[in-house]
Amino acid sequence: MVENALGRLWLEGHPNDELRDGWKYYLDEAEQEPEGEAQLAKLREEYKTIQPEDIKIIDPCMGSGHILVYAFDVLMQIYEAQGYSQRDAAKLIVEKNLYGIDIDKRAYQLAYFSVMMKARQYNRRILNGEIAPNLIYIQDSNSVCREHLQYFGWAMSKIESNYARTQLEYLLDTFKDATEYGSILHVDPLDWGLLYEYTGSVEYPDQVSLDELDVEETKDALRALVVQGAILAQKYDVVVTNPPYMKADSMPIRLATYILEKWETAKYDLYAAFIYRAYSLLKKNRIAALITMHNFMYSPSFLDMRKQITNWDWIQLLHLGTRAFSEIGGEVVQTAAFVLSNSSVKRNLAVCDLTEIKDADRKKSAFYQRTAPTYVFNLKKIRSIPNHAFGYALSDIILDFYDKKSTLENKCVSKAGVVTGDDDFFCKLWFEVNLPDITFLPDSHKLYKYVPFSRGGSFSSWYGNTHHVLRVEDMYNDKLTNKSVRRGDIDFYYRTGIGWSQMGGGTNKNFSIIEKSICKTTTPMIYCANEGELLSILGYLNSPIPAMVLKSLNPTISVLTSDILHLPFIPIMDDHMESIEDVKTCIQLSREDTDSYETSWNFKRNPLV
């Protein structure tokens, strides 16, 4: 992130092959259209005027300072390339280039130590106390005694003093409960020099009283808030960060309310708010880089956010997926690192896809060797992709389907399944109840004691996963059900449809025909009025195409029914009817395989016998 943000900002205006070759993480931009290339040429002319001392880089979630320490080394290389000595460069980097914020004082202390030790590596006299890094931890104004403000600003004119006090009152209001908000807090630009002067001296009356005892503490607190406000209000050339993740239902109420008011489309996760915050911290035409969870690129919850942020200037995307870090296993944490600018350039996005590699070391190796799949993606295409998903791997043929609105949504309807509220009571395996109590050929006008019930299960293509029965007669007895029961759409009870297991498998789903059953929500279902089209759709869904497309629409653990309906589709024409016969054959073979197990209610005997 540092090399492709800070490094890119420098190399675009100051090409240097030696620096470029030494940055092993640096990625080249995508090939651009002539219009985009012309806009970038103007941008490079602007970057030529940047000098090393001008660059301000901030990590608003610095933690223990890993990103800042790496940025220190990159800045040192830039300074040396411009002829600075290491000693002078180290002092300038601490004093002018690096900024950091964290909500935790202990993290701030670690970051402070890390940056100063890195500076000490290049300048032995850096610890003489003459300079300090521009690092802070967020402090609130709750404990500041406002009555003490009367003792400040005596050396200033009445007009200046009143103006400074008004601004200081604004800061005190802004930083109330600041430790809950952290660096997402927005601070308006103020006259910081005036505030430094105002809080710099204290004038006591001739008669000292108990009120003045803690004024010096107030002075220190006010100076800290002024410094904090100045750093938060300032604009930066580079923003690089790894923001915290926190879902909306885990946020403190004040934090959730602030995000809702400031960035409503980011309300579902704290990291999404930091994407907006990082962008707002940038100077015009400057660069930010972040690593976050990747669901902002796909989830329906972030649809409105995508409609906004895809108008930004996206430069690069490194799609890491699962297991990007050896310390974090499992499928839940899926990440993406990206570089963007707040310029008006509309460039093609360069994408490196590492999601198919499930090991951190192998991901790293594929990245270094440039063997991972790469794509050039024009973000304008997102407008025709369902849910505005970041479908960078979709081919032009698939995108053409979407332009023509040719999807399964035009052929099928989905219906929510049943939620029993108490599976132990309402749901049984078919062999756990009396066989005469099960109605295998129900109709939609009558309720029975037990009927076939599909509640998901193991992967089963074409046919299967119908081993349960539902105590349907009691589903409509309010004395036996609880508030969580959901009975679904009774008009779709027992209708033939296509189902799959909601959990597991990711985008590699197995689809099967489900007949004369009621379905649970764990078995999502789609229905089609025409039987021939239903078989055609089943054959299509069990082909390799859906998994390839779903990976671009929603590469998460749980694929939604809406994702299935958004798959591109053209029905099989009459001259391809043999394909329908193939589907029927596959269903029959799968049925015979299912019935060869004793868990099937159509089991006759073991096929080996």
Secondary structure, DSSP 8 states (H G I E B T S, - for coil): -HHHHHHHHHHHHS--HHHHHH-TT--------HHHHHHHHHHHHHHTT--GGG--EEETT-TTSHHHHHHHHHHHHHHHHTT--HHHHHHHIIIIIEEEEES-HHHHHHHHHHHHHHHHHH-TTTTSSS---EEEE---STT--GGGGGGB-TTS-HHHHHHHHHHHHHHHHHTTTHHHHGGG-------HHHHHHHTT-B---SS--GGGTTHHHHHHHHHHHHHHHHHHH--EEEEEE-----BGGGS-HHHHHHHHHH-GGGTTBHHHHHHHHHHHTEEEEEEEEEEEESGGGT-GGGHHHHHHHTTSEEEEEEEEEE--STT--SSS-EEEEEEEE-SS----EEEEE-TT---HHHHHHHHHHT-S-EEEE-GGGGGGSGGG---TT--HHHHHHHHTT-BGGGT-EEE--BB-S-HHHHEEEGGGS-GGGB-SS--TT---SBEEEE---S--SEE----EEE-GGGTT-TTT--TT-B---GGGTT--EEE--SSSSTT----EEE-S-EEBTTS-EEE-S-HHHHHHHHHHHTSSHHHHHHHHH--SSS--HHHHHTSB-----GGGHHHHHHHHHHHHHHHHHHTTSTTSTT--S-TT-
